[in-house]
Amino acid sequence: MTKKQKAVEICNRLEKYYPDAACSLTYSKPYELMIAGRLSAQCTDARVNIVTKPLFEKFPTMESFANADVKDIEEIIKPCGLYKTKAASIKGMCKALLENFGGEIPRTIDELTTLPGIGRKTANLILGDVYHLPAVVTDTHCIRITNRLGLTKNKEPAKVEEDLRKILPPERSSDFCHRLVIFGRDICKARGERCKDCPLMDICPSCHD
């Protein structure tokens, strides 16, 4: 089985095991996903979802974020950690969206990563979830699991993304990454992985019998 064949087989099995693939971050507007993605750095999605509820209530528009006192943003997002840096990024990205892109979310990784605080991981998340374009979100679950499965030997996010783009069906890549998050929390955990319950056990070189 080639890596490409293996990747397709993994997609097939995870789609059956987890038919609903969705981003675990809560948002109702595209720019809110950018903000949630920024807050998720070194923070759990569950905590981000708790914090963004009052954050999006206090600042209901992109303009309100751009014009906000950064200290007011800091106060709400403190539980997410790195709150000073993240607050500055949130205000800065909303200003940049309004000033440089007319309030529209860019459709390319190169443009998205010009925004303050937006790296390739969040840029891919936006492309996949907002625009339904091929995207590979290399978060900690993705890197850990694809290494265990033998789909890549790299640990650096950009290199993992490059490796996966070569073997994943482009139209399935974004949902594949969402399923890896669920799979990583459910079975293929960082510690205490449940290999005996794994639908990929027979094709995983890291399986503990």
TORTOR-859619 format. One record per residue: x, y, z of N, C-alpha, C in turn; residue in three letters. Coordinates in pm, whole numbers, plus 50000, padded with zeros to 5 digits. Layout:
// TORTOR-859619
XYZXYZXYZALA/...
***
This chain:
// TORTOR-859619
500844988050000500005000050000500885012550000MET/500695021249899501455033749896500915043350002THR/501665054050029501195064050127499885070350080LYS/499775072649950498555078749897497365069349914LYS/497575056549886496505046549905496135045450052GLN/497145045850136496915044950281496115057050329LYS/496475068850280495775080950319494295080250281ALA/494005075050161492615073650116491875063650204VAL/492535052550237491905042450323491615048250462GLU/492525056150516492315062450647491145072150639ILE/491085079950531489945089050511488635081150511CYS/488615070150437487395061950426486945056950563ASN/487895051750639487535045850769487105056550870ARG/487815067750873487455078250969486115084550933LEU/485805085150805484505090550763483355081750812GLU/483585068650810482565059450861482475060151014LYS/483615061351078483675061251225483165074451283TYR/483495085351215483055098751259482375105751141TYR/481115102451113480455108150994480325123350997PRO/480225128951116480095143551126481455149951152ASP/481945156851052483225163951066482945178851075ALA/483285184851186483045199151202484125205251289ALA/484375217751267485335225051349484805225651492CYS/485685223551589485245223451729485195237551789SER/485605247551713485505261451760484135267051722LEU/483525274451814482185280051791482305294151732THR/481595296351622481595309751559480375310951470TYR/479995323251440478865325351349479255334051229SER/480405341051239480885349451129482315345251095LYS/482695346050968484035341550929485175347651011PRO/485115360851037486215367051111486255362051256TYR/485105357451307485095351851443485915338951450GLU/485915331351340486725319151336488215322851340LEU/488575333751274489975338351278490375341751421MET/489485348651492489765352651630489845340251720ILE/488905331051704488925318751783490185310651755ALA/490575310351628491795303251590493015309251656GLY/493055322351663494195329051730494185325851879ARG/493025325851941492935323052084493295308652117LEU/493155299652019493375285352046494855281652060SER/495755290852027497185288052044497485285252191ALA/498025273452219498365269152355497165270152450GLN/495995267152396494765267552477493785257452418CYS/492965251352501492005241452451490845248352379THR/490275241152281489105246552210487935248652305ASP/487805239852404486705241152500486795254352575ALA/487995257952618488165270552690487945282452597ARG/488425281252475488225292152377486735294652357VAL/485955284052345484505285552323483815292252442ASN/484325289952562483775296652681484075311552674ILE/485285314952634485735328852633485125336852518VAL/484975330552401484465338152286483005342152300THR/482245335052382480835338752399480695353152450LYS/481285356652566481195370552610481995380152522PRO/483085375152461483905383752375483105388552254LEU/482405379252187481645382952067480375390552103PHE/479915389152226478755397152270479175411652292GLU/480345413552351480825427252380481275434352252LYS/481875426552161482355432152035481655424951919PHE/480485429551880479655422151783480025423951636PRO/480965433251607481345435551467482865436451456THR/483345435051333484765436551306485225450651344MET/484365460451315484705474451346484855476651496GLU/483995469951575484075471751720485385466151775SER/485905455451715487205450151755488325459851714PHE/488225465051592489265473951540489365486751621ALA/488235491351674488205503851750488285501751902ASN/488405489451944488375486352088489625491152160ALA/489445493652288490595495352377491155481352400ASP/492415479452366492995465952373492895460052514VAL/492865468552614492765463652753491415457052779LYS/490375461852709489055455652724489035441652664ASP/489765439852554489885426452495490695417552587ILE/491805422752638492665415152729491895409652848GLU/491055418052905490315414253026489455401753004GLU/488835400952887487935389652858488715377052822ILE/489825378752750490515366852698491625361552790ILE/491765367452908492815363053001492875347953022LYS/491725341053038491785326553063492445318452951PRO/492585324452831493205317152719494725317652722CYS/495295325652812496745326652818497295335752708GLY/498535340552729499195349452633498265360852591LEU/497475365652688496355374452653496775387952597TYR/497925393152638498365406252585498715405252436LYS/499465394952403499845392852263498615389852178THR/497745381252229496555377352154495595389152135LYS/495435397252237494545408852227495045418652121ALA/496355420952121496935429852019496735424151879ALA/496875411051866496675404551736495235405951689SER/494285403851780492875404551745492495418551696ILE/492895428551770492625442251727493315445251594LYS/494585440851585495365443451464494815436451341GLY/494375423951357493865416751239492565422851188MET/491725427351280490465433651238490715447051169CYS/491665454751220492035467351153492575464651014LYS/493445454451003494055451150874493005446150775ALA/492045438350823490975433550736490185445250678LEU/489885454850763489095466450720489905475650628LEU/491155477750664491965487550589492555481850460GLU/492925469050462493635463150348492775454250260ASN/491665449250316490845439650240489375443550235PHE/489055455850273487665460450266486705452550352GLY/487235446550461486395438950551486105424750504GLY/486695420850390486505407350337487635398250383GLU/487305385650410488335376050450489085371450325ILE/490415372750323491185368250205490985353350177PRO/491245349550050491015335750008492315328149980ARG/493445333850018494715326849997495525326750127THR/496355316550140497205315550259498175327350265ILE/498725331150149499695342250148499075355150200ASP/497825357850160497155370150207496745368850354GLU/496225357450390495775355450529496925356850628LEU/498085351950590499225352350684499885366050690THR/499375375850615499835389650635499125395950755THR/498035389850801497265395350912497945392451045LEU/497935401851139498575399651268498055387151339PRO/498975378651382498595366951461498095355051382GLY/498015356051249497495345151168498655337551102ILE/498825324951145499815316251084499155306550988GLY/499925297250937499405287950837498275279150892ARG/498365275551021497325266851078495955273551072LYS/495865285751121494575292851119494185296550977THR/495165299950893494865303250753494225291250683ALA/494765279350706494185267250647492785264650702ASN/492595267150830491285265350892490255274250823LEU/490625286750796489725296150728489415291350586ILE/490445287350514490225283050375489295270950369LEU/489495261450461488675249350460487255251750506GLY/487085259050618485765260350679484935271750619ASP/485585282550582484845293950529484635292650378VAL/485715288950307485645288650161485575274550102TYR/485655264350188485565250350142486605247150035HIS/487795252550055488925249849966489805239150029LEU/490645232449949491575222550007492425228950116PRO/492485222350231493205228150345493715216950434ALA/494885219250493495475209550586495855217050713VAL/495085214650819495295221550947496195212751034VAL/497465216551045498425208251117498515212551264THR/497495208751340497535211251484498245199551553ASP/498265199651685499015189351758498455175351733THR/497125174151722496515161151694496975155951557HIS/496905164551457497285160851322498735156151316CYS/499625163751376501055160351371501325147151442ILE/500755145551562500975133351639500445121051565ARG/499205121851518498545110151460499125106451324ILE/499405116351239499955113051108501365107451120THR/502095111251223503395105051249503215090551292ASN/502265088251383502025074551429501565065451315ARG/500795071051223500275063151111501295061250999LEU/502415068151008503445066850906503185074950781GLY/502315085050790502025093550674503085104450658LEU/503805107350763504895117150761505875113750873THR/507105118150855508105116650961508465130251020LYS/507855140650965508155154251010507325158251131ASN/507865167451209507155172751326506855187651309LYS/507545193951217507335208251193506035210151114GLU/505115218551164503795219851100503825222150950PRO/504675231250902504695234350758505135222250675ALA/506065214550729506545202750657505505191450659LYS/504805190150772503715180250780502625183950679VAL/502285196750674501285201450578501705198050435GLU/502955200550403503475197650269503375182750237GLU/503765174350334503695159850313502265155150290ASP/501335160350372499945155750363499255160650235LEU/499615172450189499015177550065499355168449946ARG/500485161549954500905152749845500095139749840LYS/499515135849952498865122649956497365122949987ILE/496865133650044495435134250077494615138849956LEU/493435133049934492535138549832492195152949871PRO/492475162849787492315176949825490935180349880PRO/489875174549816488515177949857488135171749991GLU/488955162650043488655156150172489615160550283ARG/490605168550246491685171550341491235179550464SER/490355189250444489915197450556489115189150657SER/488155181450608487355172950697488215162150763ASP/489215157050690490145147350747490805153050872PHE/491235165550865491895171850980490925173851097CYS/489665177251068488665178451175488445164951242HIS/488415154351160488215140951217489405136651302ARG/490605140951264491775137551345491685143651485LEU/491095155451496490925161751628490015153051715VAL/488895148651658487955140151733488625126951768ILE/489285120851669489985108151686491085109351792PHE/491775120751792492865123051886492385124852029GLY/491195129852046490625131452180489975118552229ARG/489485110752132488695098952163489545086252178ASP/490425083852083491155071152079492675072952073ILE/493155080451975494605081751954495155093452036CYS/495075091952168495445102752259496965104052271LYS/497375115652320498815117752340499365107752441ALA/498565105052544498925094852643497705086052666ARG/497935073152686496825064052712496005061252588GLY/496665060052473495945057152349495235043652357GLU/494055043052295493215030952302493335022852173ARG/494505016852152494785009952026493814998551997CYS/493374991552100492484979952078491114984152028LYS/490764996752048489465001752001489585009351869ASP/490785009451811491065018251697490655012051564CYS/489915019551482489505014451350490665013751251PRO/491815018951290492985018951201494065009351250LEU/493735001151348494724992851415495554984451318MET/494904978451219495614969151130496534975951030ASP/496404989151013497264996250917498155006650987ILE/498185006251118498995015851194500295009351241CYS/501445014351197502715008451239503065010951385PRO/502335020051450502625023351589501685016051686SER/500815007451633499815000951716500444992351825CYS/499924993751947500374985552059499404974052076HIS/499774962252034498874950652044498584947252189ASP/
***
